[in-house]
């Protein structure tokens, strides 16, 4: 049997047992950790499913069990999820890009729950005559964006075009398809799922030449206003243990997310940074 396969099987067997070590059985009266989830395939599924599921839940469940917590999923559009995290109505929201503004009300848990290289891409109708080769080419146009989302600095700071904020990438693409906006910006890695959610084929719109490659790190973020915020260091410690045990890497494979070697090496060599579990 190949060495790599043996290692993967060993890690998988370890992970099956790991959440049960010293973890209390789930009970209805256990303290609750509220996880805000929004529909964003292929990583989070909250619409047209028997129950919400996705990467964030797969990562959090074992650590929550270790802490004696029961996860309660709060389904919400992305902007509402973010607002609820800001006010402390939910404990955690997942898949967030870091920004200084968000850091004021969120603690970004290390390591990143997803870490991959992808492109920010722009789509338009096929009859759109103006091609986009740089941000300046968007001058005077309308671009649909996810409300409260973070993209890349040059785009985020640009003011020479109108940004139309919507709740999902699917709505963003649908508005362009219906001629209600000139362009939509999406993450290439998630575009196919957004097209599907909008009832569109990826060929229904034209991908513009301009794109920006970026190392995209998505984090689990803990609300600083949460009544459970004191648990953040302990949760971070357990998630780092899971990372080192190989759980993140197995889940990245499950969700077709390639690990970036630089992060793998960094967490193999650096000591744990979170406050140890008491």
RACOR-V937287 format. One record per helix or strand. SS is the DSSP state (h for helix, s for strand). FROM is the first residue (numbers start at 1). LEN is the number of residues. Records with the same first field share a line. If there is no record, write none. Layout:
SS: FROM-LEN  FROM-LEN
This chain:
h: 3-16  55-12  78-10  100-4  135-4  153-5  169-9  188-10  202-3  229-17  247-8  261-9
s: 31-7  40-1  44-2  53-2  69-7  92-5  106-3  114-11  142-5  162-5  183-5  206-18
